[in-house]
């Protein structure tokens, strides 16, 4: 099972505000999965491996990765 962070944990790890993490997700720079149910506010989770890849791209000065905010085919929801 892939370890996942929520917005708050991701912001703490990246040293930024939650709004900035939401912006990175909306811009497609940080892949995330929406785990909200129904018509409520979105609840994003981000795989630690995607956070690590993002940090490496930023550290190396690479261009941001832009991708759709869709879960890969092999990802499944983990219900709590």
C-alpha positions in Angstrom: 0.0 0.0 0.0 1.3 3.4 -0.9 1.8 5.9 1.9 -0.3 9.0 1.3 -0.3 12.5 2.9 -3.2 14.9 3.2 -2.9 18.6 2.2 -1.8 19.7 5.7 1.0 17.0 5.9 2.2 17.8 2.4 2.3 21.6 3.2 4.3 20.8 6.4 6.8 18.7 4.4 7.2 21.2 1.6 7.4 24.1 4.0 4.5 26.1 2.5 0.9 26.9 3.1 -2.0 24.6 2.3 -3.3 27.0 -0.3 -0.1 26.6 -2.2 -0.4 22.8 -2.2 -3.9 23.2 -3.5 -2.6 25.5 -6.2 0.1 22.9 -7.2 -2.6 20.2 -7.4 -4.9 22.4 -9.5 -2.0 23.3 -11.8 -1.2 19.6 -12.3 2.3 19.9 -10.8 1.5 17.6 -7.9 -0.6 14.5 -8.6 -3.3 13.9 -6.1 -6.4 11.8 -5.6 -9.7 13.3 -4.4 -11.2 11.1 -1.7 -14.2 13.2 -0.9 -17.6 11.5 -1.1 -20.6 13.3 -2.6 -20.8 17.0 -3.2 -18.6 18.1 -0.4 -15.4 20.0 -0.4 -12.5 18.1 -2.1 -10.2 16.1 0.1 -7.0 15.5 -1.6 -4.3 12.8 -0.8 -0.9 12.8 -2.3 1.4 9.8 -2.6 4.7 10.2 -0.7 6.5 9.1 -3.9 4.9 11.9 -5.8 6.0 14.4 -3.2 9.5 13.1 -3.4 9.5 13.3 -7.2 8.2 16.9 -6.9 11.0 17.8 -4.4 13.6 16.3 -6.8 12.3 18.3 -9.8 12.3 21.5 -7.8 15.8 20.8 -6.4 17.2 20.1 -9.8 15.6 23.2 -11.3 13.5 21.0 -13.7 10.3 22.2 -15.3 7.1 21.4 -13.4 5.4 18.2 -14.4 1.9 19.0 -15.7 -0.6 16.1 -15.7 -4.3 15.6 -15.2 -5.4 15.2 -11.6 -6.6 11.7 -12.1 -5.6 8.6 -10.1 -3.6 6.1 -12.1 -5.5 2.9 -13.1 -3.8 0.8 -10.4 -4.7 3.1 -7.5 -7.6 2.2 -5.4 -9.4 4.1 -2.6 -8.5 3.1 0.9 -11.5 3.6 3.1 -10.9 4.5 6.7 
